[in-house]
Amino acid sequence: IIETVHSHTFAVELAAKLLENGISTPDQLLTRLQAEKASFHNEDKIKIIKDGQSSKATYYNHIHTLFSLYTLSLKQQDIMCNLCFLPSTGISARIFAKWLELPTLNEINDLIETGFVQTTTRRTLSLHPMIQEITLSETKPSVSSCHTLLDSLQHICLMHGMEVDYYKKLFQT
């Protein structure tokens, strides 16, 4: 598996978490990755440009394959869609959950466990740039699909005279 993903650290990490969660057996995962590899054999040096960002084709495709092997719930897909708007520096998990009107952090914690959502010791959430790119292409965020987040942000912006201590993160989002 490691050789198949060209020892790409992030792809190896996602593969390990996929195996740890029992979503796939090692043989199934290897077969799927080898099938994907055969379809773009020796493309390591070919760069792809998507939405103005370039990335190595094989790494992008390996991570896209690993991403597709996970079966995310509709709620998790919605959270991933909204996470695309977060600044690369991340934001507090509690604040983000409040913006999405989530009753608990359970779904976010599940996404952290899969490796799709990165977190720091201070519970700051962010997406890896490749995961963000894949999520953008898969979920296609829009005003209608992200209305809860946008309504929350608008509500906060309309609170004149109120101090918002995370205003930088708010405006970056």
FIPAFI-822274 format. One record per residue: residue number from 1; x, y negated, z of N, C-alpha, C, O in turn; residue in three letters. Coordinates in pm, 1 decimal, m for minus. Layout:
N
  pos       n_u       n_v       n_w      ca_u      ca_v      ca_w       c_u       c_v       c_w       o_u       o_v       o_w  code
  NUM         X         Y         Z         X         Y         Z         X         Y         Z         X         Y         Z   ALA
...
***
This chain:
173
  pos       n_u       n_v       n_w      ca_u      ca_v      ca_w       c_u       c_v       c_w       o_u       o_v       o_w  code
    1      84.1     119.0       0.0       0.0       0.0       0.0      88.1    m124.7       0.0      62.7    m220.2     m73.4   ILE
    2     192.6    m122.3      83.9     281.4    m238.2      93.2     351.8    m262.6     m40.4     361.3    m376.7     m85.6   ILE
    3     401.0    m156.1    m103.3     466.0    m171.7    m233.6     367.3    m219.7    m338.9     402.4    m301.2    m424.3   GLU
    4     245.4    m170.5    m333.8     145.0    m207.2    m433.0     112.1    m355.8    m428.0      87.3    m417.0    m531.9   THR
    5     111.4    m414.8    m308.4      83.3    m558.9    m295.9     212.6    m640.8    m295.0     213.6    m757.1    m254.4   VAL
    6     323.3    m577.1    m341.4     453.0    m644.0    m354.9     501.5    m705.0    m224.3     565.3    m810.3    m224.7   HIS
    7     472.1    m640.3    m114.0     513.5    m684.9      20.1     468.0    m826.8      52.5     528.2    m894.0     136.3   SER
    8     362.0    m872.3     m13.6     307.4   m1006.1      13.5     247.5   m1003.5     154.1     151.6    m930.9     180.7   HIS
    9     304.5   m1082.6     242.2     273.0   m1076.7     385.2     124.4   m1088.6     413.0      68.7   m1008.0     487.5   THR
   10      59.5   m1188.0     354.0     m82.0   m1209.6     382.1    m166.9   m1093.0     330.3    m262.0   m1051.6     396.5   PHE
   11    m132.8   m1039.9     211.9    m206.9    m925.5     157.6    m188.1    m801.9     245.8    m282.6    m726.1     267.6   ALA
   12     m66.5    m781.7     296.2     m40.1    m668.7     386.3    m121.6    m684.5     514.4    m179.0    m587.6     564.3   VAL
   13    m126.4    m805.6     567.1    m203.7    m831.4     689.2    m352.0    m802.4     668.0    m415.4    m738.8     752.3   GLU
   14    m407.7    m848.8     555.8    m549.5    m822.6     528.0    m575.0    m672.9     509.8    m676.1    m620.5     556.6   LEU
   15    m484.0    m605.4     442.4    m499.0    m460.8     422.5    m497.0    m388.1     556.8    m576.9    m297.3     579.6   ALA
   16    m406.3    m427.5     645.0    m397.2    m364.6     776.8    m525.3    m385.6     857.2    m573.4    m293.5     923.1   ALA
   17    m579.9    m505.8     851.7    m703.7    m533.2     925.5    m820.7    m456.4     865.1    m909.2    m410.8     937.5   LYS
   18    m821.4    m442.0     733.6    m925.7    m364.8     667.2    m919.8    m219.0     713.4   m1022.7    m157.2     740.5   LEU
   19    m799.2    m165.5     721.8    m782.2     m27.6     768.2    m814.0     m13.9     916.7    m873.7      84.9     959.3   LEU
   20    m774.0    m113.5     994.7    m798.9    m111.3    1139.3    m947.6    m109.8    1169.9    m991.6     m43.2    1263.6   GLU
   21   m1025.4    m183.6    1090.5   m1170.2    m190.4    1112.3   m1243.0     m67.9    1058.8   m1364.1     m55.1    1077.2   ASN
   22   m1170.6      22.6     992.7   m1232.5     144.7     941.6   m1319.2     123.3     820.7   m1399.5     210.1     786.3   GLY
   23   m1305.3      10.4     755.3   m1387.3     m19.2     638.1   m1345.6      68.6     521.0   m1427.8     104.9     436.8   ILE
   24   m1219.1     101.8     516.6   m1165.6     181.3     406.7   m1058.6     274.8     461.4    m992.3     243.2     560.2   SER
   25   m1041.8     390.8     396.8    m932.6     480.2     434.6    m807.8     435.5     359.7    m818.6     366.3     258.5   THR
   26    m690.2     473.3     406.9    m568.2     435.0     335.9    m567.8     481.1     189.5    m525.2     406.7     101.1   PRO
   27    m615.2     603.4     164.1    m618.3     654.0      26.5    m713.1     573.9     m61.2    m680.9     542.5    m175.8   ASP
   28    m831.5     540.4      m7.0    m928.1     461.0     m83.7    m871.3     323.1    m116.3    m884.4     274.8    m228.7   GLN
   29    m808.8     260.6     m18.1    m751.9     128.2     m37.3    m639.8     131.3    m140.4    m634.1      45.9    m228.9   LEU
   30    m551.4     228.7    m129.4    m441.2     240.3    m223.6    m492.6     261.4    m365.4    m442.9     199.2    m459.3   LEU
   31    m591.4     348.3    m381.4    m649.0     373.5    m513.5    m708.1     246.8    m573.0    m687.9     217.0    m690.8   THR
   32    m780.8     172.8    m491.2    m843.1      48.1    m539.3    m738.0     m56.2    m577.8    m750.4    m122.1    m681.1   ARG
   33    m635.2     m71.0    m495.1    m528.9    m167.0    m524.4    m449.6    m126.3    m648.7    m412.0    m211.5    m729.1   LEU
   34    m424.2       4.8    m664.6    m352.2      51.2    m783.2    m434.3      29.8    m909.5    m379.5      m2.8   m1014.8   GLN
   35    m566.4      48.0    m899.2    m653.4      23.6   m1015.4    m648.3    m123.3   m1054.4    m643.0    m156.3   m1172.9   ALA
   36    m650.0    m211.0    m955.6    m639.9    m355.0    m982.5    m503.0    m388.9   m1039.7    m491.7    m470.2   m1131.4   GLU
   37    m399.3    m326.1    m985.2    m262.5    m353.2   m1031.9    m247.5    m311.9   m1177.6    m182.7    m381.7   m1255.7   LYS
   38    m307.4    m198.3   m1214.8    m296.2    m150.0   m1352.5    m360.7    m247.2   m1450.3    m317.7    m257.7   m1565.2   ALA
   39    m463.6    m318.2   m1405.3    m533.8    m410.0   m1494.7    m456.7    m538.9   m1518.6    m487.4    m612.2   m1612.7   SER
   40    m356.7    m568.3   m1434.9    m273.7    m687.4   m1458.7    m127.1    m655.5   m1436.1     m55.2    m733.5   m1373.6   PHE
   41     m82.4    m540.8   m1486.7      54.0    m490.0   m1469.2     159.2    m593.4   m1509.0     150.7    m656.3   m1614.4   HIS
   42     260.0    m609.1   m1419.9     374.4    m697.1   m1443.2     337.3    m843.4   m1469.1     397.3    m907.4   m1555.5   ASN
   43     242.4    m895.7   m1397.8     206.1   m1036.1   m1412.2     266.7   m1121.9   m1302.8     224.4   m1235.9   m1283.6   GLU
   44     366.2   m1068.9   m1229.7     423.9   m1141.7   m1116.9     470.5   m1281.8   m1153.2     455.6   m1375.0   m1074.2   ASP
   45     526.4   m1296.7   m1271.7     583.8   m1424.8   m1307.6     483.4   m1517.4   m1375.4     515.1   m1633.1   m1402.9   LYS
   46     364.7   m1468.7   m1402.1     264.5   m1549.8   m1469.1     187.4   m1627.9   m1364.0     131.6   m1569.8   m1271.0   ILE
   47     184.6   m1755.7   m1378.7     109.1   m1838.3   m1284.9     m29.6   m1861.9   m1341.8     m46.1   m1880.6   m1462.4   LYS
   48    m129.2   m1861.0   m1253.9    m263.8   m1895.8   m1297.2    m298.6   m2029.4   m1235.3    m258.8   m2059.3   m1122.7   ILE
   49    m372.2   m2108.5   m1308.6    m415.0   m2237.8   m1256.6    m565.8   m2234.9   m1251.9    m631.9   m2212.6   m1353.3   ILE
   50    m620.0   m2257.5   m1133.3    m764.0   m2252.9   m1111.5    m800.8   m2373.6   m1027.6    m747.9   m2392.1    m918.0   LYS
   51    m890.1   m2454.7   m1078.0    m934.6   m2574.5   m1007.1    m816.9   m2663.1    m967.4    m816.2   m2722.0    m859.3   ASP
   52    m716.4   m2672.2   m1056.5    m603.9   m2760.0   m1030.7    m497.5   m2703.0    m939.8    m397.4   m2769.9    m914.1   GLY
   53    m515.6   m2580.4    m889.6    m416.6   m2519.3    m801.2    m357.1   m2398.9    m872.3    m428.8   m2323.8    m938.5   GLN
   54    m226.5   m2380.1    m859.1    m166.0   m2263.8    m921.2    m127.4   m2163.5    m813.1     m94.3   m2200.4    m700.4   SER
   55    m132.4   m2038.7    m849.4     m90.4   m1932.4    m758.1     m47.2   m1814.4    m842.4     m90.8   m1799.7    m956.5   SER
   56      38.1   m1730.7    m786.8      82.0   m1615.0    m863.2     m36.8   m1522.1    m883.9    m112.6   m1493.8    m791.1   LYS
   57     m51.2   m1475.7   m1006.4    m167.0   m1394.8   m1044.6    m181.6   m1269.8    m961.2    m291.3   m1240.5    m913.6   ALA
   58     m74.7   m1195.4    m942.0     m88.7   m1068.7    m870.2    m128.4   m1091.2    m725.5    m215.7   m1020.8    m674.6   THR
   59     m66.5   m1188.0    m657.4    m100.5   m1212.4    m518.0    m245.3   m1256.5    m505.9    m318.4   m1208.6    m419.2   TYR
   60    m285.9   m1346.2    m591.2    m424.1   m1393.5    m589.1    m519.0   m1275.6    m610.3    m617.3   m1261.0    m537.7   TYR
   61    m489.9   m1192.3    m708.9    m578.8   m1079.5    m739.4    m579.5    m974.7    m629.2    m684.4    m917.0    m600.5   ASN
   62    m465.0    m948.8    m566.8    m462.3    m853.6    m455.6    m549.5    m903.9    m341.1    m629.0    m828.3    m285.1   HIS
   63    m534.6   m1029.6    m306.9    m612.2   m1084.8    m196.6    m759.4   m1089.4    m233.9    m845.6   m1064.5    m149.7   ILE
   64    m789.0   m1121.4    m360.4    m928.7   m1120.0    m406.0    m986.4    m979.3    m394.1   m1101.4    m963.5    m353.4   HIS
   65    m909.1    m877.6    m428.7    m954.2    m738.1    m416.2    m980.4    m703.1    m270.3   m1083.6    m644.7    m237.4   THR
   66    m886.5    m739.0    m183.0    m904.8    m711.1     m39.9   m1027.6    m783.2      13.5   m1103.6    m726.5      92.0   LEU
   67   m1047.7    m908.0     m28.3   m1163.2    m987.4      13.4   m1292.3    m917.3     m29.0   m1388.1    m911.0      48.1   PHE
   68   m1294.8    m864.7    m151.6   m1416.2    m801.1    m203.0   m1447.1    m668.3    m133.7   m1561.5    m622.7    m136.1   SER
   69   m1345.9    m605.5     m71.7   m1369.7    m477.8      m3.5   m1444.1    m494.1     128.5   m1507.5    m400.2     176.7   LEU
   70   m1436.4    m612.5     186.3   m1510.6    m639.0     309.3   m1656.8    m663.6     272.6   m1686.7    m725.8     170.7   TYR
   71   m1746.2    m614.7     355.6   m1888.1    m641.0     336.4   m1928.6    m744.0     440.8   m1955.8    m710.1     556.0   THR
   72   m1932.2    m870.0     399.0   m1968.1    m977.4     491.6   m2119.1    m993.2     495.5   m2186.0    m983.6     392.6   LEU
   73   m2173.0   m1017.6     615.1   m2315.7   m1042.9     629.1   m2348.3   m1176.4     562.8   m2258.4   m1255.3     533.5   SER
   74   m2476.0   m1201.3     539.6   m2516.9   m1328.6     479.6   m2474.4   m1446.1     566.8   m2433.9   m1550.5     515.6   LEU
   75   m2483.8   m1429.0     699.5   m2443.1   m1534.3     792.6   m2293.3   m1560.4     781.5   m2249.8   m1675.6     781.5   LYS
   76   m2214.1   m1453.2     772.1   m2069.9   m1469.4     758.1   m2034.6   m1535.9     625.0   m1943.3   m1618.3     618.9   GLN
   77   m2106.3   m1500.3     519.2   m2084.0   m1564.6     389.4   m2115.5   m1713.5     397.5   m2044.4   m1796.2     340.3   GLN
   78   m2222.7   m1746.8     469.1   m2261.2   m1887.0     487.8   m2153.0   m1962.4     566.1   m2118.4   m2075.4     531.7   ASP
   79   m2100.5   m1899.9     670.5   m1994.8   m1962.8     750.8   m1870.7   m1984.5     664.8   m1810.7   m2091.9     669.0   ILE
   80   m1831.8   m1884.2     587.3   m1715.1   m1897.1     499.5   m1736.0   m2009.3     398.8   m1644.0   m2086.3     371.1   MET
   81   m1855.0   m2018.7     344.8   m1888.9   m2124.5     249.4   m1867.2   m2261.6     313.0   m1807.1   m2349.5     251.2   CYS
   82   m1914.9   m2280.3     434.2   m1901.3   m2408.1     504.5   m1758.1   m2435.6     550.2   m1716.7   m2551.2     559.4   ASN
   83   m1682.7   m2329.5     578.9   m1543.3   m2346.1     620.4   m1457.3   m2407.4     509.8   m1351.4   m2463.9     537.2   LEU
   84   m1502.5   m2396.2     386.2   m1427.2   m2453.8     273.7   m1409.9   m2604.2     287.6   m1316.6   m2661.1     231.0   CYS
   85   m1498.8   m2669.4     362.3   m1494.6   m2814.8     376.4   m1399.0   m2862.3     485.0   m1368.9   m2981.4     493.3   PHE
   86   m1350.8   m2770.1     568.5   m1266.0   m2810.1     680.0   m1128.4   m2855.1     632.1   m1076.6   m2804.2     532.6   LEU
   87   m1069.9   m2950.7     703.5    m934.2   m2991.9     667.7    m835.4   m2877.4     693.8    m862.2   m2789.1     775.3   PRO
   88    m722.7   m2879.4     625.0    m623.9   m2771.9     639.2    m568.3   m2762.9     781.5    m519.1   m2658.1     823.4   SER
   89    m576.8   m2874.0     854.9    m530.8   m2873.7     994.4    m629.2   m2804.6    1086.6    m595.8   m2776.3    1201.7   THR
   90    m749.9   m2776.5    1039.0    m849.2   m2703.7    1115.8    m933.4   m2792.2    1205.4    m916.9   m2914.1    1210.4   GLY
   91   m1024.9   m2726.1    1276.4   m1116.3   m2794.7    1367.7   m1155.5   m2698.3    1478.9   m1147.3   m2576.6    1462.1   ILE
   92   m1197.4   m2751.8    1590.1   m1238.7   m2671.1    1704.3   m1352.7   m2576.3    1665.6   m1447.8   m2615.9    1598.3   SER
   93   m1341.4   m2451.2    1709.1   m1445.3   m2351.5    1680.9   m1579.4   m2394.1    1739.9   m1683.3   m2376.5    1676.2   ALA
   94   m1578.3   m2449.4    1859.9   m1702.9   m2492.5    1925.0   m1769.9   m2606.7    1848.0   m1891.7   m2607.2    1829.6   ARG
   95   m1689.7   m2702.5    1803.6   m1746.0   m2814.7    1727.8   m1805.1   m2764.4    1596.5   m1915.4   m2803.7    1558.5   ILE
   96   m1731.8   m2677.5    1527.5   m1780.7   m2623.8    1400.9   m1909.8   m2544.4    1421.0   m2004.5   m2558.4    1343.6   PHE
   97   m1913.1   m2461.6    1524.5   m2034.1   m2383.6    1554.5   m2152.0   m2476.3    1584.5   m2265.0   m2448.6    1544.4   ALA
   98   m2125.4   m2585.3    1654.6   m2231.2   m2682.5    1685.0   m2282.8   m2746.7    1556.3   m2403.5   m2764.0    1539.5   LYS
   99   m2192.1   m2781.8    1465.8   m2232.2   m2840.6    1337.5   m2321.4   m2746.7    1257.2   m2413.8   m2790.8    1188.8   TRP
  100   m2293.0   m2615.6    1265.9   m2373.1   m2516.5    1192.0   m2492.4   m2465.1    1271.0   m2567.8   m2380.1    1223.5   LEU
  101   m2509.1   m2517.9    1393.4   m2618.8   m2477.8    1480.8   m2615.8   m2327.8    1510.1   m2719.8   m2262.0    1513.3   GLU
  102   m2494.7   m2274.5    1531.5   m2479.6   m2133.3    1565.7   m2499.3   m2116.3    1715.7   m2441.3   m2191.7    1793.8   LEU
  103   m2580.3   m2018.4    1758.0   m2603.2   m1999.1    1901.0   m2480.9   m1942.9    1974.4   m2461.8   m1969.2    2093.1   PRO
  104   m2398.6   m1865.6    1903.1   m2278.0   m1806.9    1963.7   m2163.0   m1815.6    1862.8   m2181.9   m1853.7    1747.3   THR
  105   m2044.5   m1779.4    1909.6   m1927.1   m1775.2    1822.3   m1901.1   m1634.0    1769.0   m1795.0   m1608.0    1712.3   LEU
  106   m1997.0   m1543.1    1786.9   m1976.5   m1403.4    1749.5   m1940.3   m1384.8    1602.1   m1845.6   m1312.9    1570.4   ASN
  107   m2014.1   m1448.3    1513.0   m1987.5   m1433.0    1369.2   m1851.1   m1490.9    1333.3   m1778.1   m1432.8    1253.0   GLU
  108   m1816.8   m1603.7    1391.7   m1685.8   m1665.5    1367.5   m1575.4   m1574.0    1420.4   m1473.1   m1555.3    1354.6   ILE
  109   m1596.4   m1517.1    1539.4   m1497.5   m1425.8    1596.3   m1477.6   m1302.6    1507.7   m1365.7   m1253.3    1494.1   ASN
  110   m1585.4   m1253.1    1447.9   m1573.9   m1139.9    1356.2   m1489.4   m1177.0    1234.2   m1409.0   m1096.4    1187.1   ASP
  111   m1507.7   m1298.9    1183.4   m1428.9   m1344.3    1068.5   m1282.1   m1364.1    1105.9   m1193.3   m1340.7    1023.9   LEU
  112   m1256.8   m1406.8    1228.8   m1119.1   m1419.8    1277.5   m1054.9   m1281.3    1283.6    m938.9   m1263.4    1246.3   ILE
  113   m1132.6   m1183.5    1331.5   m1082.3   m1046.6    1343.6   m1045.4    m987.0    1207.8    m949.6    m910.3    1198.3   GLU
  114   m1120.3   m1021.4    1102.6   m1088.9    m970.4     968.7    m964.8   m1035.5     910.6    m903.9    m981.0     818.5   THR
  115    m926.2   m1151.6     962.9    m809.3   m1221.6     911.5    m842.5   m1329.8     810.6    m753.0   m1401.0     764.9   GLY
  116    m970.6   m1343.8     774.6   m1009.2   m1446.0     678.0   m1000.2   m1585.0     737.5    m961.7   m1680.2     669.7   PHE
  117   m1035.9   m1596.3     864.9   m1032.0   m1725.6     933.2    m911.4   m1725.2    1025.0    m892.2   m1632.9    1104.1   VAL
  118    m830.2   m1829.4    1013.5    m712.7   m1842.6    1098.4    m750.5   m1924.3    1220.6    m837.7   m2011.0    1214.3   GLN
  119    m684.2   m1895.8    1331.6    m710.3   m1969.4    1453.7    m580.1   m1988.4    1530.2    m486.8   m1908.9    1518.3   THR
  120    m575.9   m2094.4    1608.2    m460.7   m2118.7    1693.5    m499.4   m2085.3    1836.5    m613.0   m2047.0    1864.3   THR
  121    m404.2   m2100.3    1926.0    m431.6   m2070.0    2066.3    m536.7   m2164.0    2124.0    m603.0   m2130.8    2222.2   THR
  122    m551.8   m2280.5    2063.4    m652.3   m2375.3    2114.0    m785.7   m2360.4    2040.4    m868.9   m2451.1    2042.2   ARG
  123    m805.4   m2244.5    1975.3    m931.1   m2213.2    1905.6    m961.6   m2313.6    1794.5   m1076.2   m2354.9    1776.8   ARG
  124    m858.4   m2352.2    1720.2    m876.4   m2437.8    1603.8    m889.1   m2348.2    1481.5    m800.5   m2267.3    1454.0   THR
  125    m999.8   m2362.6    1407.6   m1027.5   m2279.3    1291.2    m974.4   m2344.3    1164.7    m976.8   m2466.5    1150.6   LEU
  126    m926.1   m2261.2    1072.4    m889.7   m2307.4     938.9    m890.8   m2187.3     845.2    m893.8   m2072.3     889.1   SER
  127    m888.3   m2216.2     715.6    m881.6   m2110.6     615.2    m744.0   m2112.6     549.7    m688.3   m2219.2     523.3   LEU
  128    m690.3   m1994.8     523.9    m567.8   m1983.9     444.5    m601.6   m2041.0     306.0    m711.1   m2016.1     255.4   HIS
  129    m511.1   m2116.4     244.1    m542.1   m2177.7     113.6    m591.0   m2078.9       7.7    m680.0   m2112.6     m70.4   PRO
  130    m535.2   m1957.7       3.1    m582.6   m1859.9     m95.9    m722.9   m1811.7     m63.2    m804.9   m1792.9    m153.1   MET
  131    m750.7   m1791.6      64.7    m885.1   m1749.4     105.5    m984.3   m1862.1      74.0   m1096.4   m1836.1      30.4   ILE
  132    m942.8   m1986.3      96.3   m1029.9   m2099.0      64.4   m1061.8   m2102.0     m85.3   m1176.5   m2124.2    m124.0   GLN
  133    m961.6   m2080.0    m168.1    m981.3   m2079.5    m312.9   m1075.1   m1967.2    m356.1   m1163.8   m1988.2    m438.8   GLU
  134   m1055.4   m1847.8    m300.0   m1141.7   m1734.1    m332.6   m1283.5   m1759.0    m282.4   m1380.5   m1729.5    m352.2   ILE
  135   m1295.5   m1813.4    m161.4   m1427.5   m1842.7    m104.7   m1501.1   m1945.5    m188.8   m1621.1   m1932.2    m212.6   THR
  136   m1429.9   m2048.0    m233.7   m1492.4   m2148.5    m320.3   m1547.9   m2085.4    m447.4   m1659.1   m2117.0    m489.7   LEU
  137   m1470.1   m1995.9    m508.1   m1516.6   m1934.4    m633.0   m1628.6   m1833.4    m609.4   m1715.8   m1816.8    m694.7   SER
  138   m1627.1   m1765.8    m494.2   m1727.8   m1663.1    m466.4   m1859.5   m1720.4    m412.7   m1967.1   m1673.6    m449.8   GLU
  139   m1851.1   m1821.0    m325.7   m1972.7   m1870.7    m259.8   m2030.0   m1996.3    m323.8   m2147.0   m2028.4    m303.1   THR
  140   m1949.2   m2067.1    m400.8   m1992.8   m2188.9    m469.7   m2069.7   m2284.6    m377.8   m2190.5   m2301.8    m393.9   LYS
  141   m2000.4   m2347.0    m281.5   m2067.5   m2439.4    m188.5   m2138.6   m2552.5    m262.7   m2089.3   m2603.5    m363.3   PRO
  142   m2254.1   m2590.0    m211.5   m2331.3   m2698.8    m272.0   m2404.2   m2774.6    m161.9   m2403.7   m2734.4     m45.6   SER
  143   m2466.1   m2883.4    m200.6   m2542.5   m2963.6    m104.7   m2655.7   m2879.8     m45.9   m2683.8   m2890.0      73.6   VAL
  144   m2719.6   m2799.0    m125.9   m2831.3   m2719.2     m74.1   m2782.9   m2601.1      10.9   m2845.0   m2569.0     112.2   SER
  145   m2673.5   m2536.4     m28.9   m2627.4   m2420.0      48.8   m2557.0   m2460.5     178.6   m2545.5   m2379.2     270.3   SER
  146   m2510.8   m2582.5     187.0   m2439.6   m2629.9     306.7   m2515.8   m2742.2     376.5   m2455.1   m2827.2     441.7   CYS
  147   m2647.1   m2742.8     363.4   m2728.8   m2852.5     415.8   m2719.5   m2867.3     567.8   m2724.2   m2979.5     618.2   HIS
  148   m2706.4   m2757.4     641.7   m2698.8   m2767.6     787.8   m2573.6   m2843.7     829.1   m2580.0   m2933.1     913.4   THR
  149   m2460.9   m2808.9     770.6   m2335.4   m2879.0     799.8   m2345.5   m3026.2     761.0   m2309.8   m3114.2     839.3   LEU
  150   m2393.4   m3052.1     641.5   m2402.7   m3190.5     593.6   m2501.0   m3272.9     676.2   m2475.7   m3390.3     703.3   LEU
  151   m2612.1   m3212.8     716.3   m2708.2   m3283.5     802.2   m2645.5   m3317.7     937.2   m2665.7   m3427.2     989.7   ASP
  152   m2569.1   m3223.2     993.2   m2502.4   m3247.4    1121.8   m2401.4   m3360.6    1110.1   m2395.4   m3448.1    1196.5   SER
  153   m2322.7   m3359.0    1004.0   m2222.9   m3464.1     983.7   m2289.5   m3600.4     963.8   m2243.2   m3701.5    1016.6   LEU
  154   m2397.5   m3601.7     888.0   m2469.4   m3727.2     866.2   m2527.1   m3779.3     998.0   m2519.8   m3898.9    1026.3   GLN
  155   m2583.7   m3690.5    1077.4   m2641.2   m3729.2    1205.9   m2535.1   m3793.2    1296.0   m2560.8   m3895.1    1360.1   HIS
  156   m2416.5   m3733.2    1300.3   m2307.8   m3787.9    1382.7   m2263.8   m3924.2    1328.9   m2239.2   m4016.7    1406.3   ILE
  157   m2254.2   m3936.3    1197.8   m2211.2   m4063.1    1136.9   m2311.8   m4176.2    1160.7   m2274.6   m4293.6    1159.5   CYS
  158   m2436.4   m4141.8    1181.9   m2540.5   m4243.4    1204.3   m2556.7   m4283.0    1350.9   m2640.4   m4367.2    1383.5   LEU
  159   m2476.8   m4222.6    1439.5   m2486.2   m4255.6    1582.4   m2400.7   m4379.9    1610.6   m2288.5   m4369.6    1660.3   MET
  160   m2455.0   m4495.4    1578.6   m2382.1   m4621.5    1596.3   m2358.9   m4650.3    1744.2   m2448.7   m4635.6    1827.2   HIS
  161   m2237.0   m4691.5    1774.9   m2203.2   m4727.7    1911.6   m2161.8   m4612.4    1999.3   m2118.5   m4633.9    2112.5   GLY
  162   m2173.8   m4490.9    1950.6   m2135.4   m4372.3    2028.1   m1989.8   m4337.6    1996.0   m1948.4   m4342.6    1880.1   MET
  163   m1913.7   m4303.1    2097.4   m1774.1   m4264.2    2079.3   m1766.4   m4116.6    2041.2   m1821.0   m4030.8    2110.7   GLU
  164   m1698.8   m4087.9    1931.1   m1677.6   m3950.4    1887.1   m1527.5   m3925.6    1893.2   m1451.7   m3977.9    1811.5   VAL
  165   m1485.1   m3845.4    1990.5   m1341.7   m3828.4    2012.8   m1272.6   m3744.7    1904.6   m1149.7   m3742.4    1899.1   ASP
  166   m1346.9   m3677.5    1820.6   m1288.0   m3600.0    1711.5   m1315.9   m3666.0    1576.8   m1331.2   m3597.4    1475.8   TYR
  167   m1322.5   m3800.1    1575.5   m1360.2   m3873.9    1455.0   m1266.2   m3848.3    1336.7   m1311.9   m3847.1    1222.4   TYR
  168   m1136.8   m3828.0    1360.9   m1043.6   m3802.1    1249.5   m1081.1   m3673.0    1177.9   m1086.9   m3668.9    1055.0   LYS
  169   m1106.1   m3568.8    1254.2   m1145.7   m3439.9    1196.6   m1280.5   m3451.5    1123.7   m1301.7   m3390.6    1018.8   LYS
  170   m1369.8   m3530.6    1181.8   m1500.7   m3552.6    1122.1   m1485.8   m3614.1     983.6   m1547.2   m3567.1     887.8   LEU
  171   m1405.2   m3718.3     972.3   m1388.5   m3785.7     844.0   m1306.2   m3703.7     746.4   m1326.9   m3713.7     625.5   PHE
  172   m1213.1   m3622.6     795.9   m1139.0   m3534.1     706.6   m1230.3   m3427.7     646.4   m1212.8   m3386.4     531.7   GLN
  173   m1327.7   m3384.3     725.6   m1424.2   m3286.1     676.2   m1515.0   m3351.3     573.3   m1603.8   m3285.7     519.0   THR
***
